[in-house]
């Protein structure tokens, strides 16, 4: 009966960073750390997916903010137009008095 080893997130991150940043070969890292190459690949894919999820969340937040700013810009442009028309109206009225 084999026992299942549990690795910390820090261990997984360090292992993947050795692959990506250090440029080490997966076979060398897996042998040195005592894990399978499949585990390394899985950890790498999990980190990439987490990065993608974070990017998607940022993109969604940016899109929401952009929509809000466009609505506000439209409202301010309408208010500005109303104020300009009112200014013209009162200027004409002042001339006649």
C-alpha positions as CSV (number, residue, x, y, z in Angstrom):
1,X,0.0,0.0,0.0
2,X,1.4,3.3,-1.0
3,X,0.8,6.6,0.8
4,X,-0.1,9.6,-1.2
5,X,2.3,12.6,-0.7
6,X,0.9,16.0,-0.4
7,X,2.9,18.9,-1.6
8,X,2.5,22.5,-0.5
9,X,1.6,25.3,-3.0
10,X,5.0,26.9,-2.4
11,X,6.8,23.6,-3.3
12,X,4.7,23.3,-6.5
13,X,5.4,27.0,-7.4
14,X,9.1,26.6,-6.9
15,X,9.2,23.4,-9.0
16,X,7.4,25.1,-11.9
17,X,9.5,28.2,-11.7
18,X,12.6,26.0,-12.0
19,X,11.1,24.8,-15.3
20,X,10.0,28.2,-16.6
21,X,12.5,30.6,-15.1
22,X,15.5,28.4,-14.6
23,X,15.2,26.7,-17.9
24,X,15.9,23.3,-16.4
25,X,14.8,20.1,-18.1
26,X,11.6,18.5,-16.7
27,X,13.4,15.2,-16.3
28,X,16.1,16.7,-14.2
29,X,13.7,18.7,-12.0
30,X,11.4,15.7,-11.5
31,X,14.3,13.4,-10.6
32,X,15.8,15.9,-8.2
33,X,12.6,16.6,-6.4
34,X,11.3,13.1,-6.4
35,X,8.1,13.7,-8.4
36,X,6.9,12.4,-11.7
37,X,7.1,14.5,-14.9
38,X,3.3,14.2,-15.1
39,X,3.0,15.9,-11.7
40,X,5.2,18.7,-12.9
41,X,3.2,19.1,-16.1
42,X,-0.1,19.1,-14.1
43,X,1.3,21.8,-11.7
44,X,2.4,23.9,-14.6
45,X,-1.0,23.7,-16.3
46,X,-2.7,24.5,-13.0
47,X,-0.6,27.6,-12.6
48,X,-1.2,28.7,-16.2
49,X,-4.9,28.2,-15.7
50,X,-4.9,30.2,-12.5
51,X,-3.1,33.0,-14.4
52,X,-5.6,32.9,-17.1
53,X,-8.5,33.1,-14.6
54,X,-6.9,36.1,-13.0
55,X,-6.4,37.7,-16.5
56,X,-10.0,37.0,-17.3
57,X,-11.2,38.5,-14.1
58,X,-9.1,41.7,-14.7
59,X,-10.4,41.9,-18.2
60,X,-14.0,41.6,-17.0
61,X,-13.4,44.3,-14.4
62,X,-11.9,46.5,-17.0
63,X,-14.8,46.0,-19.4
64,X,-17.3,46.8,-16.6
65,X,-15.4,50.0,-15.7
66,X,-15.2,51.0,-19.4
67,X,-19.0,50.6,-19.7
68,X,-19.5,52.7,-16.6
69,X,-17.2,55.4,-17.8
70,X,-18.9,55.5,-21.2
71,X,-22.3,55.9,-19.6
72,X,-21.0,58.7,-17.4
73,X,-19.3,60.4,-20.3
74,X,-22.6,60.3,-22.3
75,X,-24.5,61.8,-19.3
76,X,-21.9,64.6,-18.8
77,X,-22.0,65.4,-22.6
78,X,-25.8,65.7,-22.4
79,X,-25.6,67.9,-19.3
80,X,-23.0,70.1,-21.0
81,X,-25.2,70.5,-24.1
82,X,-28.2,71.5,-21.8
83,X,-26.0,74.1,-20.1
84,X,-24.8,75.5,-23.4
85,X,-28.3,75.9,-24.6
86,X,-29.3,77.5,-21.3
87,X,-26.4,79.9,-21.5
88,X,-27.4,80.9,-25.1
89,X,-31.0,81.4,-24.0
90,X,-30.1,83.6,-21.0
91,X,-27.6,85.6,-23.1
92,X,-30.3,86.4,-25.6
93,X,-32.7,87.3,-22.8
94,X,-30.1,89.6,-21.2
95,X,-29.6,91.5,-24.6
96,X,-33.3,92.3,-24.8
97,X,-33.6,93.7,-21.3
